[in-house]
């Protein structure tokens, strides 16, 4: 009898200890989260140093209430006792117009109710017949989760981003074309594109019905314990399943014909949250992830993530080409800085990174065939880019829905790095190198312009094109340069020649070399910078597009369109982000003024101001913001680009109408831009503020 009593006591103690241990594990997983910021002044000592300094402080003394579609701030000590504090971001995401950037184009409907959940509950279910798409999207989803960890203020995952990207690169090589798959009907609740375009927010706080799809295989341990022991759980969601369907196209290389549209539909039932994403391509699904990420935020009162209980979004871009150009010749930028820029681009749905790698100041690209270019032209051995590094950047960009477009500027802007030809028996590869007075022979010092009558010059360009195409992948769009050609330079050497015809010969020869470098396939579009020469009728309009950098009021805009060229607008008076910082040299025009605000970028709609008809508007492929770096190095990069470049993202993705005034930005745009800027800060992008923080926390008061 005594033995039985002792045995019962032992079993009872063992059971008690087991329950205690399980409860501790449960609370550590879903509630305590030692990596969280647990108070207004306490940061996790294990947080990544790279992101630690950018985290937005917790404002424990303030709470917010939605009144008239605006969040109103109250001191927390003045509210009714026992009432829960509502952080600004939670109020903003559930009050008034939906806070997405860029705004979806076709249909947007969301609930005002939000749900709490943990990172542990998220899982992916991917349905696609294409192995390459599957491998790339799974890696992209890992990157999406990594960003959520930063937002939730958790440690970085143990698996390095570089390993993931290298895996993605390998999958691209091994997957093959995988074409020929038949389009299949999308599963789940398909949303018809002809639905109302007008956005609305609707209340769906009641239980959502009609959802019987399978849930994920692995429900978090916290959920299991909660069910087993009846323990209350702070989260509203036990499983957060992202179902993705990509059935129509297998192509993993972005082109001007790529379908970037997507649909998102969510359902919440019995503590299970399902996100259904359908897209025709990897790139559309990748944009859907960017949107989904913006629908998730960190609630610093609950120390948990939140999302909206019901979301319906149908979205597609207005313009195919949405670019950002970075000049890495006048100042060198590290791979980390370039990748950070591309990552920010993906959040704003910009899809082309135009990499102006070389110029007359330096030649930082280390060519495998002609390493002398960097040896003679780079600032130093450390300020260079190898072929493998360019491939690494291109793969990094692809996983984020961005195409890398490399540019070796030619024939002008080619000085340092091209002066070794005579020593190697190749003749003069470039002319006017470092010639004075520079203002006679080039746009800015130092001068240099390729020799159009030296065949070795074309051979070198061909090999450079071949290397860059190999590193960045198949493309239907390539940039040949062509910026600021100076005929006075050539006239010293070829004074008996038709110089405009010489320029035509140079461009047609480089195009022919590009075709050879591209496996004897003509890229669908070959781009050049606009100049006084680009309207010369020698360029075939069926192949050439012109990137127009001059002022939006210049006659060349109309002439190029009338002559049948496709165009990409980069107007200096709106989309040059290096303007407004004063003259950088003692003589001459070394700067453009004034500073282009994000509102200037946002409100610029040249296709409307030029009153283009439908035919001419089809010739507008899109636009690009440009950052020339005479006065910019890595220390200023983020705040020169962001959030101004994001303003172009919405202009080219959504192109919202100017309903009242072409020069006034609506209040709701300020609110969404401010929140988007805060999201960039959360992710480690040092974006400049758009107004005082007081204005951000009191929407509508300052505008």
Secondary structure as GFF3:
##gff-version 3
##sequence-region A 1 703
A	DSSP	alpha_helix	2	27	.	.	.	ID=ss1
A	DSSP	pi_helix	28	32	.	.	.	ID=ss2
A	DSSP	alpha_helix	49	52	.	.	.	ID=ss3
A	DSSP	beta_strand	62	67	.	.	.	ID=ss4
A	DSSP	beta_strand	70	75	.	.	.	ID=ss5
A	DSSP	three_ten_helix	76	78	.	.	.	ID=ss6
A	DSSP	alpha_helix	88	94	.	.	.	ID=ss7
A	DSSP	beta_strand	107	110	.	.	.	ID=ss8
A	DSSP	beta_strand	114	117	.	.	.	ID=ss9
A	DSSP	three_ten_helix	119	121	.	.	.	ID=ss10
A	DSSP	beta_strand	122	127	.	.	.	ID=ss11
A	DSSP	alpha_helix	131	152	.	.	.	ID=ss12
A	DSSP	alpha_helix	161	175	.	.	.	ID=ss13
A	DSSP	beta_strand	200	201	.	.	.	ID=ss14
A	DSSP	alpha_helix	221	229	.	.	.	ID=ss15
A	DSSP	beta_strand	239	246	.	.	.	ID=ss16
A	DSSP	beta_strand	262	269	.	.	.	ID=ss17
A	DSSP	beta_strand	272	279	.	.	.	ID=ss18
A	DSSP	alpha_helix	282	294	.	.	.	ID=ss19
A	DSSP	beta_strand	296	299	.	.	.	ID=ss20
A	DSSP	beta_strand	304	308	.	.	.	ID=ss21
A	DSSP	beta_strand	311	315	.	.	.	ID=ss22
A	DSSP	beta_strand	321	327	.	.	.	ID=ss23
A	DSSP	alpha_helix	335	347	.	.	.	ID=ss24
A	DSSP	beta_strand	352	358	.	.	.	ID=ss25
A	DSSP	alpha_helix	372	377	.	.	.	ID=ss26
A	DSSP	alpha_helix	387	398	.	.	.	ID=ss27
A	DSSP	beta_strand	403	408	.	.	.	ID=ss28
A	DSSP	three_ten_helix	422	424	.	.	.	ID=ss29
A	DSSP	beta_strand	430	431	.	.	.	ID=ss30
A	DSSP	three_ten_helix	438	440	.	.	.	ID=ss31
A	DSSP	beta_strand	449	450	.	.	.	ID=ss32
A	DSSP	alpha_helix	455	472	.	.	.	ID=ss33
A	DSSP	beta_strand	477	479	.	.	.	ID=ss34
A	DSSP	alpha_helix	487	491	.	.	.	ID=ss35
A	DSSP	alpha_helix	499	517	.	.	.	ID=ss36
A	DSSP	beta_strand	525	529	.	.	.	ID=ss37
A	DSSP	beta_strand	544	548	.	.	.	ID=ss38
A	DSSP	alpha_helix	556	562	.	.	.	ID=ss39
A	DSSP	beta_strand	566	569	.	.	.	ID=ss40
A	DSSP	alpha_helix	572	575	.	.	.	ID=ss41
A	DSSP	alpha_helix	598	603	.	.	.	ID=ss42
A	DSSP	alpha_helix	606	609	.	.	.	ID=ss43
A	DSSP	alpha_helix	614	618	.	.	.	ID=ss44
A	DSSP	beta_strand	620	627	.	.	.	ID=ss45
A	DSSP	alpha_helix	637	641	.	.	.	ID=ss46
A	DSSP	alpha_helix	644	653	.	.	.	ID=ss47
A	DSSP	alpha_helix	667	682	.	.	.	ID=ss48
A	DSSP	alpha_helix	693	697	.	.	.	ID=ss49
###
